[in-house]
Amino acid sequence: MVTNDPMVIANVVTCSAIALRLMFFRKPGAHHEYWASWLAYMLVLAYGSIPFRYFFDHYDHTNWASLAINLVIAAAVFRSKGNVAIILAVLRPKKSH
């Protein structure tokens, strides 16, 4: 287990925070969108694998670019309170009447 590389530790903590925030998203009374649920599930699997790989000593290094991207994604996830549909709503074209 790499304990002396601060970038690895920061990336593991960031990925753990993203996975946990997505796992505990709940919006009572909201309309359920299947594509957003599946996307959130895939993101939890992807980001949740990083801490497990770290704790089982299969995660050796990271680079600043992946850490920066993960920090931006973490900021978006926490800003949207874990709602993947809100994160991707920015990418949808606006409807003109």
C-alpha positions in Angstrom: 0.0 0.0 0.0 1.4 3.4 -1.0 1.2 5.6 2.0 3.9 8.2 1.2 2.4 9.6 -2.1 0.0 12.5 -1.3 -1.5 12.4 -4.8 -2.4 8.7 -4.4 -4.0 9.4 -1.0 -5.9 12.5 -2.4 -7.2 10.5 -5.3 -8.4 7.6 -3.1 -10.2 10.0 -0.8 -11.7 11.9 -3.7 -12.9 8.7 -5.4 -14.3 7.4 -2.1 -16.2 10.7 -1.6 -17.7 10.5 -5.1 -18.8 6.9 -4.7 -20.3 7.5 -1.3 -22.2 10.7 -2.4 -23.6 8.9 -5.4 -24.6 5.8 -3.3 -26.5 7.9 -0.8 -28.4 10.1 -3.3 -32.1 10.1 -2.5 -34.7 12.5 -3.7 -38.2 11.7 -2.3 -41.0 12.2 -4.7 -38.8 12.6 -7.7 -39.4 11.1 -11.1 -37.2 8.0 -11.6 -35.1 8.1 -14.7 -33.6 4.7 -15.6 -30.6 6.1 -17.6 -29.5 8.2 -14.7 -29.8 5.3 -12.3 -27.7 3.1 -14.5 -25.1 5.8 -15.1 -24.9 6.5 -11.3 -24.5 2.7 -10.7 -21.6 2.5 -13.2 -20.0 5.6 -11.7 -20.2 4.1 -8.2 -18.6 0.9 -9.5 -15.9 2.8 -11.3 -15.1 5.2 -8.5 -15.6 2.6 -5.7 -13.0 0.3 -7.3 -10.2 2.8 -6.5 -10.4 2.5 -2.7 -10.7 -1.2 -2.9 -7.7 -1.5 -5.2 -5.7 0.8 -2.9 -6.6 -1.2 0.2 -5.7 -4.5 -1.5 -2.4 -3.0 -2.7 -3.1 -3.0 -6.4 -3.1 0.8 -6.8 0.4 2.1 -7.1 0.4 5.6 -8.6 -1.7 8.3 -10.1 -0.9 11.5 -12.0 -2.0 15.1 -11.5 -4.4 15.0 -14.5 -6.5 12.2 -13.2 -6.5 13.8 -9.8 -7.6 17.1 -11.3 -10.4 15.5 -13.3 -11.6 13.6 -10.3 -11.6 16.7 -8.2 -13.7 18.5 -10.8 -16.1 15.6 -11.0 -16.3 15.5 -7.2 -17.2 19.2 -7.1 -19.9 18.6 -9.7 -21.3 15.6 -7.8 -21.4 17.5 -4.5 -22.8 20.6 -6.1 -25.7 18.6 -7.6 -26.1 16.7 -4.3 -25.4 13.4 -6.1 -28.0 13.8 -8.8 -26.4 12.6 -12.1 -29.3 13.9 -14.2 -28.5 17.4 -13.0 -24.9 17.1 -13.9 -25.7 15.9 -17.4 -28.5 18.5 -17.9 -25.9 21.0 -18.6 -24.9 19.1 -21.8 -28.5 19.0 -23.2 -29.3 21.6 -25.8 -31.9 24.2 -24.7 -35.3 23.9 -26.3 -36.4 26.9 -28.2 -40.1 27.7 -28.5 
